[in-house]
Amino acid sequence: MKISLNWLSDYIETDLGPEKIADVLSDLGFPCESMDFLEDDTVIDVEVTSNRGDCLGHIGVARELAAATSGQLKMPVVELEESDRNVSELAKVEIAEPDLCGRYTARVIEGVTVGPAPEWMARRLEAVGMRSVSNVVDATNYAMMETGQPPHAFDYAKITDGRIIVRKAAPGERLVSIDGSQCDLNPDMLVITDPGGPVAIAGVMGGLETEVGDATTNILLEDAYFDPVSIRTTSRRLALPSEAAYRFERIVDIEMIDWASRRTCQLIALAAGGKVAAGVVDAYPGKWAAKEVTLRLARLKKVLGIEVPRDEAMRILTALSFQPVFEAESIRCSVPSWRSDVYREADLIEEVVRVYGYNKVPTERKIQIEVVPVDKRQKMTENLGAYLNGCGFYETISVTFTENLVAELFCPDGFRGHLRVKDESRKSANLLRQSLIGSLLGVLKTNLNVGNRPCRVFEIADTFLPADGEKSLPNEEARLALVCDSDLRDLCGVIEGLIKNVRRDAQIAFVPAELSWAEAGARITVDGKAVGEVAVVSQAVRDKFDFKDFAPVAAELSFQWLLSMPCGPLKVKPIPKYPAIERDLSIIIDEDIRWSQIVEAVRAKAAPELEDVRFVGVYRGKGIPAGRKSLTLSLRFRDEDGTLTHEAVDALEKPIVEVLSQAVNAELRTV
């Protein structure tokens, strides 16, 4: 924002030099980027942050300078010479999209003479980087650079019936802007129209057909408030930046629009003659309501670490137009309409300290750092991460949001049960995720596309699960998810080892279950409590992520449960003195027999010498009847009191073979 100090002097009297003014503005949060010394003026280019749209005009900057220097802000006196005709006879305004256009005012100025702008006006505009066009256009630009409110002047004769309609564009509508750009409009864009069609792109740029020209004698003047997100989206989509859009994107003062309109009329009449029709057409669907914010003096001291005198805090807030009222060790403030960025106590604290002076906050040459032990969550995260790294998994951090199609795949209620953020930049992925698996599958797909195989990834992050009641915020629950390009048995082994890494004596089971996103899956239970799920992803999921050559496997567990899992004392036993004997059994069983049934049957009849039962493999093919499969398991026997003989193991193995025959209809495979 370029500021002419000659122009600024219209609104505040100060004896400060240019360098000092630049220093004061920098201390207020508007750092000076450059300073140009002209023949009779000095122009300071200051950086204005996106939340301070009120300082994109000379009056807003003067207000800030007045607050910092105890000066007096001088607002222009607006006096209009109005004609006998009432504007209601000449213009009408209809707002079809009140959510996108909060206010629209229209005034009519008759009898103007378009020509060169007065020298003083053109000189000031050129000083701040704006080209002089004509007296009418320069007057509107002058008003914008003065107030921060962008007006727009239409040639009244080219507006059908003097009727303005603020609506969204219809499919296929087009407009040629005043810079000659061909604009293809879409239904998401807000436009200004008359009964014949679009005459301007709301808040961005006017149309070529209705611009003010040399033959213009009557003007319809627009001053309005448009939704910042809508203006920013439209301007970027059309690649059509403008000074007006730059200000509307940063929120203009909706309450000062009528005053700004009158001021613009005054400037047009001063530069181009003419008379203003009496009154104003003011469409204002939803009136602005002032916000009240309270500042506690004790909080002010605690946050800043210094004590700002109460009278000084009151002076600063008064100078910034917050209308402070002291009551019970607090200051109650009414937020002015141009300060949309102030809505909480911390904002008022910032207002006080930036004017009071950050340099008054003391600094120390030495600081103290308190060392605290690692908390339980961090310790658990490091422990699980180290274990999973050892299993070949890499940790990933993905975006907390997911898209509708992914949410539908992994949640029983689809995307409708998710909390959605209202953000134009995340139209296709704006749901807070309830599952981490979808995000990890996206990471897996990216790695596979560049040839990173094998690929194993995991993530520990919060999910947002629906709470009871439609208006309740979701419950945040930390989860651990794993995705890899190996098989289900490998992933189950990783999960079993991971849980036992937390608690050695945990009783882990994988209970077959129907999962909405799975082709074959199971619930993970520990001591009978369900803590997660593991599965081969379904064909629908594979189609969504375009996995053509294989079916990824995925798992998700409650990290909160892992944190709270009770851990008893660690039990140890001596290294065995005597060797073990292992025997492999290959049995033919029905296709639907599960491994858990086999283990249960073996354990039911096994002697104490049976130390372990392990899965070896499955075979289907030549020699195996249809509907049956061959499964190989390994039995490990050991006697703690002496060395086992093979004859003794034969005797221990026989009842196991018999019980398998009875329990699961198993046949010993000999070939």
C-alpha positions as CSV (number, residue, x, y, z in Angstrom):
1,M,0.0,0.0,0.0
2,K,1.6,3.3,-1.2
3,I,0.9,6.3,1.1
4,S,1.3,9.9,0.0
5,L,2.3,12.0,3.0
6,N,0.8,15.1,1.4
7,W,-2.5,13.2,1.0
8,L,-2.2,11.7,4.5
9,S,-1.9,15.2,5.9
10,D,-5.6,15.8,5.0
11,Y,-6.6,13.5,7.8
12,I,-4.0,14.0,10.5
13,E,-1.7,16.8,11.4
14,T,1.8,15.7,12.5
15,D,5.2,17.3,12.8
16,L,7.0,13.9,12.2
17,G,9.3,13.5,9.3
18,P,8.9,10.7,6.7
19,E,11.5,8.4,8.4
20,K,9.8,8.8,11.8
21,I,6.4,8.1,10.3
22,A,7.8,5.0,8.6
23,D,9.2,3.9,12.0
24,V,5.9,4.4,13.8
25,L,4.0,2.5,11.2
26,S,6.5,-0.3,11.3
27,D,6.1,-0.5,15.1
28,L,2.3,-0.7,14.6
29,G,2.7,-3.8,12.3
30,F,3.0,-2.1,8.9
31,P,6.7,-2.4,7.9
32,C,8.1,0.1,5.4
33,E,9.2,-1.6,2.2
34,S,10.4,1.5,0.4
35,M,10.4,5.3,0.5
36,D,10.3,7.6,-2.6
37,F,11.1,11.3,-2.4
38,L,9.2,13.2,-5.1
39,E,9.5,16.9,-5.9
40,D,6.8,18.0,-3.5
41,D,5.8,14.8,-1.8
42,T,7.1,11.6,-0.1
43,V,5.5,8.2,-0.8
44,I,6.0,5.4,1.7
45,D,5.2,1.8,0.6
46,V,4.1,-0.2,3.6
47,E,3.2,-3.8,3.9
48,V,-0.4,-4.4,5.0
49,T,-1.3,-7.9,6.3
50,S,-4.3,-9.7,4.8
51,N,-6.4,-9.3,8.0
52,R,-6.1,-5.5,7.9
53,G,-8.3,-4.5,5.0
54,D,-9.2,-1.3,6.9
55,C,-5.7,0.0,6.2
56,L,-5.9,-0.2,2.5
57,G,-6.9,3.5,2.4
58,H,-5.3,6.7,3.6
59,I,-8.0,7.2,6.3
60,G,-7.3,3.8,7.8
61,V,-3.5,4.5,8.0
62,A,-4.2,8.0,9.4
63,R,-6.3,6.4,12.1
64,E,-3.5,4.1,13.1
65,L,-1.0,7.0,13.1
66,A,-3.3,9.1,15.3
67,A,-3.6,6.3,17.8
68,A,0.2,5.9,18.1
69,T,1.0,9.6,18.3
70,S,-2.1,10.9,20.3
71,G,-3.1,12.9,17.2
72,Q,-6.6,13.7,16.0
73,L,-8.1,12.0,13.0
74,K,-9.9,14.4,10.7
75,M,-12.6,12.9,8.5
76,P,-13.6,14.6,5.3
77,V,-16.8,16.7,5.6
78,V,-19.3,15.4,3.1
79,E,-21.9,17.8,1.7
80,L,-23.9,17.0,-1.4
81,E,-25.9,19.4,-3.6
82,E,-28.8,17.2,-4.4
83,S,-31.3,17.6,-7.3
84,D,-35.1,17.7,-7.0
85,R,-35.4,14.1,-8.4
86,N,-35.3,11.2,-6.0
87,V,-33.0,8.3,-6.8
88,S,-35.9,5.8,-6.2
89,E,-37.4,7.1,-9.5
90,L,-34.2,6.4,-11.4
91,A,-32.7,3.2,-9.9
92,K,-33.7,-0.1,-8.3
93,V,-31.5,-2.8,-6.7
94,E,-32.3,-6.5,-6.2
95,I,-30.0,-8.8,-4.3
96,A,-30.7,-12.4,-5.3
97,E,-27.7,-13.8,-3.3
98,P,-27.7,-12.1,0.2
99,D,-25.0,-14.5,1.4
100,L,-22.6,-13.2,-1.2
101,C,-23.6,-9.6,-1.3
102,G,-24.3,-8.2,2.2
103,R,-25.1,-4.7,1.1
104,Y,-25.5,-2.7,-2.2
105,T,-26.0,1.0,-2.5
106,A,-26.8,2.9,-5.7
107,R,-26.8,6.6,-6.4
108,V,-27.4,8.6,-9.6
109,I,-25.4,11.6,-10.6
110,E,-26.9,13.6,-13.5
111,G,-25.3,16.1,-15.8
112,V,-21.6,15.2,-15.5
113,T,-19.0,16.3,-18.1
114,V,-16.4,13.7,-18.7
115,G,-12.9,15.1,-19.3
116,P,-9.5,15.3,-17.7
117,A,-9.2,15.1,-14.0
118,P,-8.2,18.1,-11.9
119,E,-4.4,18.3,-11.6
120,W,-4.3,17.9,-7.8
121,M,-6.3,14.6,-8.1
122,A,-4.3,13.2,-10.9
123,R,-1.0,14.1,-9.2
124,R,-2.0,12.3,-6.0
125,L,-3.2,9.2,-7.8
126,E,0.0,9.0,-9.9
127,A,2.1,9.4,-6.7
128,V,0.6,6.2,-5.3
129,G,1.0,4.3,-8.6
130,M,-2.4,4.8,-10.3
131,R,-2.8,6.1,-13.9
132,S,-5.0,9.0,-14.5
133,V,-7.9,8.1,-16.9
134,S,-10.7,10.7,-16.7
135,N,-12.3,12.9,-14.1
136,V,-15.0,10.4,-13.2
137,V,-12.8,7.3,-13.1
138,D,-10.1,9.2,-11.2
139,A,-12.7,10.3,-8.6
140,T,-13.8,6.7,-8.0
141,N,-10.1,5.7,-7.7
142,Y,-9.4,8.6,-5.4
143,A,-12.3,7.5,-3.2
144,M,-11.0,4.0,-3.1
145,M,-7.4,5.0,-2.1
146,E,-8.9,7.4,0.5
147,T,-11.5,5.2,2.2
148,G,-10.4,1.6,1.2
149,Q,-13.9,1.1,-0.2
150,P,-13.9,0.4,-4.0
151,P,-16.8,2.1,-5.8
152,H,-17.8,1.5,-9.5
153,A,-19.3,4.0,-11.9
154,F,-21.7,2.8,-14.6
155,D,-22.9,4.8,-17.6
156,Y,-26.5,5.2,-16.5
157,A,-27.8,5.3,-20.0
158,K,-26.5,1.8,-20.7
159,I,-28.2,0.2,-17.7
160,T,-31.6,-1.1,-18.8
161,D,-34.3,0.6,-16.8
162,G,-31.7,1.7,-14.2
163,R,-32.2,-1.7,-12.6
164,I,-29.4,-3.6,-10.9
165,I,-29.6,-7.3,-10.1
166,V,-26.9,-9.0,-8.0
167,R,-27.0,-12.7,-8.7
168,K,-24.9,-15.7,-9.7
169,A,-24.0,-16.1,-13.4
170,A,-26.0,-18.4,-15.5
171,P,-24.3,-21.2,-17.4
172,G,-22.8,-20.0,-20.7
173,E,-22.9,-16.3,-19.8
174,R,-20.0,-14.2,-21.0
175,L,-18.7,-10.7,-20.4
176,V,-16.0,-8.5,-21.8
177,S,-14.3,-6.6,-19.0
178,I,-13.1,-3.0,-19.2
179,D,-9.5,-4.2,-19.8
180,G,-10.7,-6.2,-22.9
181,S,-10.6,-9.7,-21.3
182,Q,-13.1,-12.2,-22.6
183,C,-14.6,-13.7,-19.4
184,D,-16.5,-17.0,-19.5
185,L,-18.6,-17.0,-16.4
186,N,-19.8,-20.0,-14.4
187,P,-22.6,-20.4,-11.9
188,D,-20.3,-20.0,-8.9
189,M,-19.4,-16.5,-9.8
190,L,-21.3,-13.4,-8.5
191,V,-22.2,-10.9,-11.2
192,I,-23.9,-7.5,-11.4
193,T,-26.6,-7.5,-14.1
194,D,-29.4,-5.5,-15.5
195,P,-32.5,-7.1,-17.1
196,G,-30.4,-7.7,-20.3
197,G,-27.5,-9.6,-18.7
198,P,-24.2,-9.1,-16.9
199,V,-22.7,-5.6,-16.7
200,A,-19.9,-6.3,-14.2
201,I,-18.2,-9.1,-12.3
202,A,-19.0,-8.3,-8.7
203,G,-16.1,-6.8,-6.8
204,V,-13.6,-7.6,-9.6
205,M,-14.1,-5.5,-12.7
206,G,-16.8,-3.7,-14.7
207,G,-18.0,-4.6,-18.1
208,L,-16.7,-2.8,-21.3
209,E,-20.2,-2.1,-22.6
210,T,-21.3,-0.1,-19.5
211,E,-18.1,1.8,-18.7
212,V,-18.0,5.6,-18.5
213,G,-16.9,7.2,-21.7
214,D,-16.6,10.7,-23.2
215,A,-20.4,10.7,-24.1
216,T,-21.5,9.8,-20.6
217,T,-23.7,12.4,-18.9
218,N,-25.4,10.4,-16.2
219,I,-23.8,7.9,-13.8
220,L,-25.1,5.1,-11.6
221,L,-22.7,4.8,-8.7
222,E,-22.2,1.4,-7.0
223,D,-20.8,0.9,-3.5
224,A,-21.2,-2.5,-2.0
225,Y,-20.0,-5.3,0.3
226,F,-19.2,-8.7,-1.3
227,D,-18.2,-12.0,0.3
228,P,-14.4,-12.1,0.4
229,V,-14.1,-15.8,-0.5
230,S,-16.4,-15.4,-3.5
231,I,-14.4,-12.4,-4.8
232,R,-11.0,-14.1,-4.3
233,T,-12.2,-17.3,-6.0
234,T,-13.7,-15.5,-9.0
235,S,-10.7,-13.2,-9.5
236,R,-8.2,-16.1,-9.5
237,R,-10.3,-18.3,-11.7
238,L,-10.6,-15.6,-14.3
239,A,-7.0,-14.5,-13.8
240,L,-8.4,-11.0,-13.4
241,P,-6.7,-9.2,-10.6
242,S,-7.8,-5.6,-9.7
243,E,-7.3,-3.0,-7.0
244,A,-11.0,-3.5,-6.1
245,A,-10.8,-7.3,-5.8
246,Y,-7.7,-6.9,-3.6
247,R,-9.7,-4.9,-1.1
248,F,-12.9,-6.9,-1.3
249,E,-10.9,-10.0,-0.6
250,R,-9.7,-8.5,2.7
251,I,-13.1,-7.4,3.9
252,V,-14.4,-3.8,3.5
253,D,-16.4,-1.9,6.2
254,I,-20.0,-2.8,5.6
255,E,-21.3,0.0,7.9
256,M,-19.3,2.8,6.1
257,I,-20.6,1.9,2.7
258,D,-23.3,4.7,2.6
259,W,-20.8,7.3,3.8
260,A,-18.2,6.1,1.2
261,S,-20.9,6.4,-1.5
262,R,-21.7,9.9,-0.5
263,R,-18.0,10.8,-0.4
264,T,-17.5,9.4,-3.9
265,C,-20.5,11.4,-5.2
266,Q,-18.9,14.5,-3.7
267,L,-15.6,13.8,-5.5
268,I,-17.3,13.1,-8.8
269,A,-19.4,16.3,-8.6
270,L,-16.2,18.2,-7.7
271,A,-14.2,16.8,-10.6
272,A,-16.9,16.4,-13.3
273,G,-19.8,18.6,-12.2
274,G,-23.4,17.4,-12.1
275,K,-25.9,17.0,-9.4
276,V,-26.7,14.0,-7.2
277,A,-30.3,12.6,-7.2
278,A,-31.7,12.9,-3.7
279,G,-31.5,9.8,-1.4
280,V,-29.9,6.4,-1.9
281,V,-31.1,3.0,-3.0
282,D,-29.7,0.9,-0.1
283,A,-30.3,-2.9,-0.2
284,Y,-29.1,-4.2,3.1
285,P,-30.5,-7.7,3.8
286,G,-28.8,-8.4,7.1
287,K,-27.9,-5.5,9.4
288,W,-24.4,-5.6,11.0
289,A,-24.4,-6.1,14.8
290,A,-21.5,-4.8,16.9
291,K,-19.4,-7.3,18.8
292,E,-18.4,-6.9,22.4
293,V,-15.1,-8.2,23.7
294,T,-13.8,-7.9,27.2
295,L,-10.2,-7.4,28.2
296,R,-9.1,-8.4,31.7
297,L,-6.3,-6.3,33.1
298,A,-4.8,-9.2,34.9
299,R,-4.7,-11.2,31.7
300,L,-3.1,-8.3,29.9
301,K,-0.3,-8.3,32.5
302,K,0.1,-12.1,32.4
303,V,0.4,-12.3,28.7
304,L,2.7,-9.4,28.2
305,G,4.8,-9.9,31.3
306,I,4.6,-6.1,32.0
307,E,1.9,-3.9,33.6
308,V,0.3,-1.4,31.2
309,P,-1.3,1.4,33.1
310,R,-5.1,1.2,33.0
311,D,-5.4,4.8,31.8
312,E,-3.0,4.1,29.0
313,A,-4.8,1.0,27.9
314,M,-8.1,3.0,27.9
315,R,-6.4,5.8,25.8
316,I,-5.1,3.4,23.2
317,L,-8.4,1.5,22.9
318,T,-10.3,4.9,22.7
319,A,-8.0,6.1,20.0
320,L,-8.6,2.9,18.0
321,S,-12.4,3.5,18.3
322,F,-13.1,0.5,20.6
323,Q,-15.3,2.7,22.9
324,P,-13.8,1.1,26.1
325,V,-15.8,1.0,29.3
326,F,-14.0,0.1,32.6
327,E,-15.8,-2.2,34.9
328,A,-14.6,-4.6,37.7
329,E,-10.9,-4.7,36.6
330,S,-11.9,-5.4,33.0
331,I,-12.4,-3.2,30.0
332,R,-15.4,-3.9,27.8
333,C,-15.0,-2.9,24.2
334,S,-17.3,-2.5,21.3
335,V,-15.5,-3.6,18.1
336,P,-15.8,-1.0,15.3
337,S,-17.2,-2.2,12.0
338,W,-13.9,-1.9,10.1
339,R,-12.1,-4.2,12.5
340,S,-13.3,-7.7,11.4
341,D,-10.1,-9.2,12.6
342,V,-10.8,-8.5,16.3
343,Y,-13.1,-11.0,18.0
344,R,-11.4,-12.3,21.2
345,E,-9.4,-11.0,24.2
346,A,-6.0,-11.9,22.7
347,D,-6.8,-9.5,19.8
348,L,-7.4,-6.6,22.2
349,I,-4.1,-7.4,24.0
350,E,-2.3,-7.3,20.7
351,E,-4.0,-3.9,19.9
352,V,-2.8,-2.5,23.2
353,V,0.8,-3.7,23.1
354,R,1.5,-2.7,19.4
355,V,0.5,0.9,20.2
356,Y,2.0,0.9,23.7
357,G,5.3,-0.4,22.2
358,Y,6.8,-3.9,21.9
359,N,10.1,-2.3,22.9
360,K,8.7,-1.8,26.4
361,V,8.4,-5.6,26.9
362,P,11.7,-6.4,28.7
363,T,14.1,-9.0,27.4
364,E,16.6,-11.1,29.4
365,R,20.1,-12.1,28.4
366,K,19.7,-15.5,29.9
367,I,16.7,-17.9,29.6
368,Q,15.9,-20.9,31.6
369,I,14.9,-24.2,30.0
370,E,13.2,-26.7,32.2
371,V,13.8,-30.3,31.2
372,V,10.8,-32.5,31.7
373,P,10.5,-36.3,31.2
374,V,9.0,-37.7,28.0
375,D,5.3,-38.0,28.4
376,K,3.6,-41.4,28.0
377,R,2.2,-40.8,24.5
378,Q,5.6,-39.7,23.1
379,K,7.3,-42.6,24.7
380,M,4.7,-45.0,23.3
381,T,5.0,-43.4,19.9
382,E,8.8,-43.8,19.9
383,N,8.5,-47.4,21.1
384,L,6.0,-48.5,18.4
385,G,7.9,-46.5,15.7
386,A,11.1,-48.3,16.6
387,Y,9.4,-51.7,16.4
388,L,7.7,-51.0,13.1
389,N,10.9,-49.6,11.6
390,G,12.5,-52.9,12.5
391,C,9.7,-54.6,10.6
392,G,10.4,-52.5,7.5
393,F,7.7,-49.9,8.0
394,Y,8.2,-46.2,7.3
395,E,6.3,-43.5,9.2
396,T,4.3,-41.0,7.2
397,I,2.3,-37.9,8.0
398,S,-0.6,-37.2,5.8
399,V,-3.3,-34.5,5.6
400,T,-6.1,-34.7,8.2
401,F,-8.8,-34.3,5.5
402,T,-10.2,-36.8,3.1
403,E,-12.6,-36.7,0.2
404,N,-16.2,-38.0,-0.1
405,L,-15.4,-41.1,-2.2
406,V,-12.7,-42.3,0.2
407,A,-14.9,-41.6,3.3
408,E,-17.7,-43.6,1.7
409,L,-15.4,-46.6,1.3
410,F,-14.1,-46.8,4.9
411,C,-17.1,-45.6,7.0
412,P,-20.4,-47.4,7.4
413,D,-22.3,-44.1,7.3
414,G,-20.4,-42.8,4.4
415,F,-19.2,-39.2,4.2
416,R,-22.5,-37.8,5.7
417,G,-21.3,-38.6,9.2
418,H,-18.1,-36.5,8.9
419,L,-17.4,-33.0,10.1
420,R,-16.9,-30.8,7.0
421,V,-14.9,-27.6,6.8
422,K,-16.2,-24.7,4.8
423,D,-13.2,-23.9,2.8
424,E,-13.2,-23.1,-0.9
425,S,-9.6,-24.4,-1.3
426,R,-10.6,-27.8,-0.1
427,K,-13.8,-28.5,-2.1
428,S,-12.9,-32.0,-3.0
429,A,-11.2,-33.0,0.3
430,N,-12.7,-31.2,3.2
431,L,-13.9,-33.9,5.5
432,L,-12.1,-34.6,8.8
433,R,-11.2,-38.3,8.4
434,Q,-12.6,-41.0,10.6
435,S,-10.1,-43.6,9.3
436,L,-6.4,-43.3,8.5
437,I,-6.4,-46.2,6.0
438,G,-7.6,-44.2,3.0
439,S,-4.7,-41.7,3.4
440,L,-2.1,-44.4,3.8
441,L,-3.4,-46.2,0.6
442,G,-2.8,-42.9,-1.2
443,V,0.7,-42.8,0.1
444,L,1.2,-46.5,-1.0
445,K,-0.1,-45.7,-4.5
446,T,2.3,-42.7,-4.8
447,N,5.3,-44.9,-3.8
448,L,4.3,-47.7,-6.2
449,N,4.0,-45.3,-9.1
450,V,7.7,-44.4,-8.7
451,G,8.8,-48.0,-8.2
452,N,9.3,-48.1,-4.5
453,R,8.6,-51.7,-3.7
454,P,8.3,-53.3,-1.3
455,C,6.4,-50.5,0.5
456,R,5.2,-50.6,4.1
457,V,3.9,-47.4,5.8
458,F,2.3,-46.5,9.0
459,E,0.8,-43.4,10.7
460,I,-0.2,-42.4,14.2
461,A,-2.7,-39.6,14.1
462,D,-6.0,-38.4,15.4
463,T,-9.3,-39.4,13.8
464,F,-12.6,-37.6,14.3
465,L,-15.5,-39.9,15.1
466,P,-19.1,-38.9,15.3
467,A,-20.4,-38.0,18.8
468,D,-23.9,-38.4,20.1
469,G,-26.2,-35.6,18.9
470,E,-26.2,-33.9,15.5
471,K,-24.7,-30.6,16.9
472,S,-22.0,-32.2,19.0
473,L,-18.4,-31.9,18.0
474,P,-16.7,-35.2,17.0
475,N,-14.6,-37.2,19.4
476,E,-10.9,-37.1,18.7
477,E,-9.4,-40.5,18.9
478,A,-5.7,-41.4,18.2
479,R,-5.2,-44.4,16.0
480,L,-2.4,-46.4,14.5
481,A,-2.8,-47.6,10.9
482,L,-0.6,-49.8,8.8
483,V,-0.7,-50.5,5.0
484,C,1.7,-52.6,3.0
485,D,2.0,-54.6,-0.3
486,S,2.7,-57.9,1.4
487,D,0.1,-60.6,2.5
488,L,-2.3,-60.7,5.3
489,R,-0.4,-63.3,7.3
490,D,2.7,-61.1,7.4
491,L,0.7,-58.1,8.6
492,C,-1.0,-60.2,11.3
493,G,2.4,-61.3,12.5
494,V,3.6,-57.6,12.7
495,I,0.5,-56.7,14.7
496,E,0.9,-59.6,17.1
497,G,4.5,-58.7,17.7
498,L,3.6,-55.0,18.1
499,I,1.1,-55.7,20.8
500,K,3.4,-58.1,22.6
501,N,6.0,-55.4,22.4
502,V,3.7,-53.4,24.7
503,R,2.6,-56.3,26.9
504,R,4.2,-59.7,26.7
505,D,1.4,-61.7,28.1
506,A,-1.4,-60.2,25.9
507,Q,-3.8,-62.9,24.5
508,I,-4.2,-61.9,20.9
509,A,-6.8,-63.3,18.5
510,F,-7.9,-62.5,15.0
511,V,-11.6,-63.1,14.7
512,P,-13.1,-63.3,11.2
513,A,-15.4,-60.4,10.5
514,E,-17.3,-58.7,7.7
515,L,-15.7,-55.2,7.1
516,S,-17.2,-52.7,4.7
517,W,-13.8,-52.0,3.1
518,A,-12.4,-55.5,3.1
519,E,-12.4,-58.6,0.9
520,A,-11.3,-60.8,3.8
521,G,-10.8,-59.3,7.3
522,A,-10.8,-59.9,11.0
523,R,-11.3,-58.0,14.2
524,I,-8.2,-57.8,16.4
525,T,-9.0,-58.7,20.0
526,V,-6.7,-58.6,23.0
527,D,-7.9,-60.5,26.1
528,G,-11.3,-60.7,24.4
529,K,-11.6,-56.9,23.8
530,A,-11.8,-55.6,20.2
531,V,-9.0,-53.1,19.6
532,G,-8.8,-52.8,15.8
533,E,-9.2,-54.5,12.5
534,V,-7.0,-56.0,9.7
535,A,-7.9,-57.1,6.2
536,V,-7.2,-57.4,2.5
537,V,-8.8,-54.4,0.9
538,S,-11.8,-54.9,-1.3
539,Q,-12.1,-54.7,-5.1
540,A,-14.0,-51.4,-4.7
541,V,-11.1,-49.9,-2.8
542,R,-8.6,-51.2,-5.3
543,D,-10.5,-49.7,-8.1
544,K,-10.6,-46.3,-6.4
545,F,-6.8,-46.2,-5.9
546,D,-6.1,-48.0,-9.2
547,F,-4.3,-51.0,-7.7
548,K,-4.3,-53.4,-10.6
549,D,-1.6,-56.0,-9.9
550,F,-2.2,-56.9,-6.3
551,A,-4.4,-56.4,-3.2
552,P,-2.9,-54.3,-0.4
553,V,-3.4,-55.3,3.2
554,A,-4.3,-52.7,5.9
555,A,-4.9,-52.6,9.6
556,E,-6.0,-50.0,12.1
557,L,-5.8,-50.1,15.9
558,S,-6.8,-47.8,18.7
559,F,-3.7,-46.0,19.8
560,Q,-5.6,-44.7,22.9
561,W,-6.1,-48.3,23.9
562,L,-2.4,-49.2,23.5
563,L,-1.6,-46.2,25.7
564,S,-4.0,-47.4,28.4
565,M,-3.2,-51.1,28.1
566,P,-2.4,-52.5,31.6
567,C,1.1,-53.9,31.8
568,G,1.8,-56.3,34.6
569,P,5.3,-57.4,35.8
570,L,7.5,-59.0,33.2
571,K,7.8,-62.7,33.7
572,V,11.0,-64.5,32.7
573,K,12.0,-68.1,32.6
574,P,15.4,-69.7,32.3
575,I,16.9,-70.8,29.0
576,P,15.9,-74.5,28.4
577,K,18.5,-77.0,29.4
578,Y,17.3,-79.7,26.9
579,P,16.8,-79.6,23.2
580,A,13.5,-79.6,21.4
581,I,12.1,-81.8,18.7
582,E,10.0,-80.4,15.9
583,R,7.6,-82.4,13.8
584,D,5.7,-81.1,10.7
585,L,2.2,-82.4,10.0
586,S,0.6,-82.0,6.6
587,I,-3.2,-82.5,6.8
588,I,-6.0,-82.2,4.3
589,I,-9.0,-80.2,5.6
590,D,-12.1,-78.6,4.3
591,E,-11.6,-75.2,2.6
592,D,-13.6,-73.3,5.3
593,I,-11.6,-74.6,8.3
594,R,-9.7,-71.7,10.0
595,W,-6.3,-71.8,11.6
596,S,-7.8,-70.9,15.0
597,Q,-9.9,-74.0,14.9
598,I,-6.8,-76.2,14.3
599,V,-4.8,-74.5,17.1
600,E,-7.8,-74.9,19.5
601,A,-8.1,-78.6,18.7
602,V,-4.3,-79.3,19.1
603,R,-4.2,-77.5,22.4
604,A,-7.2,-79.4,23.7
605,K,-5.4,-82.8,23.6
606,A,-1.8,-81.8,23.7
607,A,0.5,-83.0,26.4
608,P,2.5,-80.5,28.6
609,E,5.6,-81.2,26.4
610,L,4.0,-79.4,23.4
611,E,5.8,-76.0,23.5
612,D,4.6,-74.3,20.3
613,V,2.3,-74.7,17.3
614,R,3.3,-72.8,14.2
615,F,1.7,-72.3,10.8
616,V,3.9,-73.3,7.9
617,G,1.9,-73.1,4.7
618,V,-1.2,-74.0,2.6
619,Y,-1.2,-76.0,-0.7
620,R,-4.1,-76.3,-3.2
621,G,-3.6,-78.2,-6.4
622,K,-2.7,-81.6,-7.8
623,G,-3.7,-84.4,-5.5
624,I,-5.9,-82.3,-3.3
625,P,-9.7,-82.8,-3.8
626,A,-11.9,-79.9,-4.7
627,G,-13.2,-77.9,-1.7
628,R,-10.2,-79.1,0.4
629,K,-6.8,-77.8,1.1
630,S,-3.5,-79.1,2.5
631,L,-2.2,-77.2,5.5
632,T,1.2,-77.8,7.1
633,L,1.8,-77.0,10.7
634,S,4.9,-77.4,12.9
635,L,4.8,-78.9,16.4
636,R,7.6,-78.2,18.8
637,F,8.0,-80.6,21.8
638,R,10.4,-80.2,24.8
639,D,10.8,-81.8,28.2
640,E,12.1,-79.6,30.9
641,D,13.4,-82.6,32.9
642,G,15.3,-84.5,30.2
643,T,16.0,-85.1,26.5
644,L,13.0,-86.3,24.5
645,T,13.4,-89.4,22.3
646,H,11.7,-89.7,18.9
647,E,9.7,-92.7,20.2
648,A,8.3,-90.4,23.0
649,V,7.4,-87.7,20.5
650,D,5.6,-90.3,18.4
651,A,3.4,-91.1,21.4
652,L,2.8,-87.4,22.0
653,E,1.9,-86.7,18.4
654,K,-0.6,-89.6,18.0
655,P,-3.4,-88.1,20.1
656,I,-3.0,-84.8,18.2
657,V,-3.5,-86.5,14.9
658,E,-6.6,-88.2,16.3
659,V,-8.2,-85.1,17.7
660,L,-7.6,-83.2,14.4
661,S,-9.4,-86.0,12.6
662,Q,-12.4,-85.8,14.9
663,A,-12.5,-82.0,15.3
664,V,-11.9,-80.7,11.8
665,N,-12.3,-83.9,9.7
666,A,-8.5,-83.8,8.9
667,E,-6.7,-86.5,6.9
668,L,-3.0,-87.0,7.3
669,R,-1.4,-86.3,4.0
670,T,1.3,-88.8,3.2
671,V,2.2,-87.8,-0.4
